[in-house]
Amino acid sequence: MKFRMWMVVSGLLVVYLAVGLWTTSVSSKPVDIAGSALSSGQQGSMALERTWRQLRLPWENWEQIPGFLPKSSNSVYVSVEPQQSVYQPQDVSALLHFASAGNTVIFAVSQQDAVLQKLNVSVNPISEHTVRTLSGPHKKWSNTSFTTADELNGAGLQVAQKLWRDGQGNVLGAVFKQGNGSMVLWAAPSVWENGTIDKGDNFQFVWNLIGNRKVFWDEYGHGLSSQSLIKWMFHGWRLLALILFILALFLYLYKNLWRFGPVRNPQLEPPMQGTDFMDALAWQMTRPALRRNQYEHLVPLVQKRLAQHGRYRGVATIEAATKWIEARRAPELSAVWQAWMKLADAGYQAKRWREFLKLTRTLLKQAEDYREESTDSEARMGHEVRHTK
């Protein structure tokens, strides 16, 4: 099989799409409703989302991997009770990069998570109780109403910029400086839930934590992902690569299919003869499905061309073509003619098709050369006869 560049390009494109399908996870619905803004249950967070939208504040339910978060600043990414095994090391790195760009990442969890491990913080169980007071940086909340059964612990808290403690002294929240932004860990997810967001100062506390910023609410961590192949292809550097690929494809098609060269003056365009004619015809004949039919037309065409060289006005036959070739008294031309006749008499043979085309080109090229020499000789002879008279 002949090597062609379009095969390589098609193969690379297939591999590209296969990698995209392999790396993208597609799911139809969340498998865990706790902390999901799409859930209206007691543990969901739809009430907060509806309130945010009624205030006409920007909110987006984020169903992509964290690596696709925009790099703009002054936004907040909130993840409430994500599944424990969803976030991988590359996701944690993407969240840290997002925070470093001037954004805030809030993780409200009641179990150990990859983000907490990265910050060297753990979630420890304590006796379940209702938090009525909450003391934090620059403010003390005395009318909160949510329950918790966990607290934050670990060596990482020593480098935290701010801490929130309940009335019993348990650390429920911590703020860590991350580049131009911050990472916030929170051990009481219930404050974000539908059943408690409207009690006491809970909403005011959440508002103070998020601020008047665009919210990216984590649904990817709940098992919901619309990580489609199209979004994977058109993200980041892949979009530039795809644009360059389309541009290269357009230039290739323009050069090979639509542009046949500069327009030439018809008066200077020579008639199609010999090799030029056979090159164009041979290209068409290389189509495997048409070869047998084209062979049946090629043999009489060659006979006709040779008979025309001999100025034979009758039917173009093998005898007429042979008579003209023998009259040339050229051993090389005769040898090519005999080899061509042997293949022509044998009929169409798929295995010897290219050999037959090559012999045809050679035969017509040599016949064209000998015809021109014969024409020149006849012209000189005619000139001498007229000069003698």
Residue, then its C-alpha position, 0 to 999 in steps of 0.5 A: m500500500k502506498f504511503r500517504m500523508w492523509m493516512v498519518v493525519s487521520g491516524l493522529l486525529v483518531v488517537y487524539l479523539a480516543v485519548g479525549l474519550w478515555t480521559t473524560s468522565v461522563s455521568s448523568k446525575p449526582v450520586d450523592i445529594a449532600g451539599s449539592a445545589l441541585s438537591s432540595g432535600q434537607q442536606g442539599s444546598m438549593a436554597l442558597e443557590r436560589t437566594w444567590r440567583q434572586l440577588r442577581l449574583p453570578w453563580e455557576n454549578w461547576e460540573q467540570i474537573p478543577g483544571f478547567l476553572p477560569k484563571s480570572s481572579n475574585s471568584v470563589y469555588v465552594s465544595v460542600e461534602p464532596q465524595q472522598s475518592v473524587y479529587q485526585p492529586q492533579d485536581v488538588s494542584a488545579l485548585l491551589h493554582f486557582a486560589s493562587a490567581g487571586n481566588t478563594v477555595i472553600f472546602a466544607v467536609s466532615q471526612q478526610d479529603a485530598v485537599l486536607q491532606k495537602l494542607n496537613v490538616s485532618v478532620n477529627p470526630i467530637s461529640e455532636h452539638t449545636v453551635r450557638t456562638l462562633s468566634g473568628p477573625h475580626k468578628k464573633w457570631s452569637n446567634t448561629s444555629f447548626t450542628t457539628a460532630d467534627e473539628l479540624n486538627g493537625a500541624g497545618l493549623q499552625v500556619a493558618q492565617k485565621l481560625w474559627r472556633d465554637g463556644q467549646g473551643n473546637v476549631l471549625g474553620a481555617v484560612f490559609k494564604q495561597g499565592n494571591g488568594s486563599m484556601v478555606l477549610w470548614a468542618a461543619p458542612s451543615v451550615w450550608e444545608n437547606g435545613t439550616i441556612d435560614k436559621g439565626d446568623n447562618f446566612q450572614f456567616v456564609w455571606n461574610l465568607i463568600g462575599n460579593r463574588k462569582v460562585f463556582w459551586d462544586e457538583y463535580g465532587h458529587g459525582l456529576s460531570s458534564q465533561s464532554l469530549i467537545k469541551w475537552m477538545f476546545h480547552g486551553w492549548r487544545l483549542l489553539a492546536l485544533i485551529l492550527f490543524i484546521l488551517a493546515l488542512f485548508l491550505y493542503l486542500y487549497k493547494n492540492l484540490w482547488r489551485f491548479g496553477p496560474v492561468r496561462n494565455p490560451q494562445l500559448e497553451p500547447p495541445m495535449q499530446g503524448t506524455d501529458f495526455m497519458d499522465a492525466l489518463a493514467w492518474q484516472m486509471t489508478r482507481p482500482a474499481l475502474r481499472r478493468n474498464q479503463y484497460e479496455h479503452l486504453v488499448p484502442l486509444v494507444q492503437k489510434r494514437l500510433a496509427q495517427h502518427g502514420r497518417y493512416r486514415g482507416v480503422a485504427t488497428i494493430e496492423a496499422a500501428t505495427k506497420w508504422i513502428e516497423a517503418r521507423r527501423a528503431p530497435e528500441l521502439s520495436a522492443v517496447w512495442q513487442a513488450w506492450m503487445k505481449l501484455a495487451d494480448a494477455g488481457y487485464q492483469a491486476k498484478r501487472w497493471r502498473e507495469f502496463l501503464k509504465l510501458t504505455r507511457t514509454l511507448l507513446k513517449q518514444a513514438e512521439d519522439y520518432r514522429e517529430e524526427s520523421t516530420d523534421s526529415e520529411a520537411r528537410m527533404g521537401h525543401e531540397v526537392r523544391h530547391t533542385k527544381 
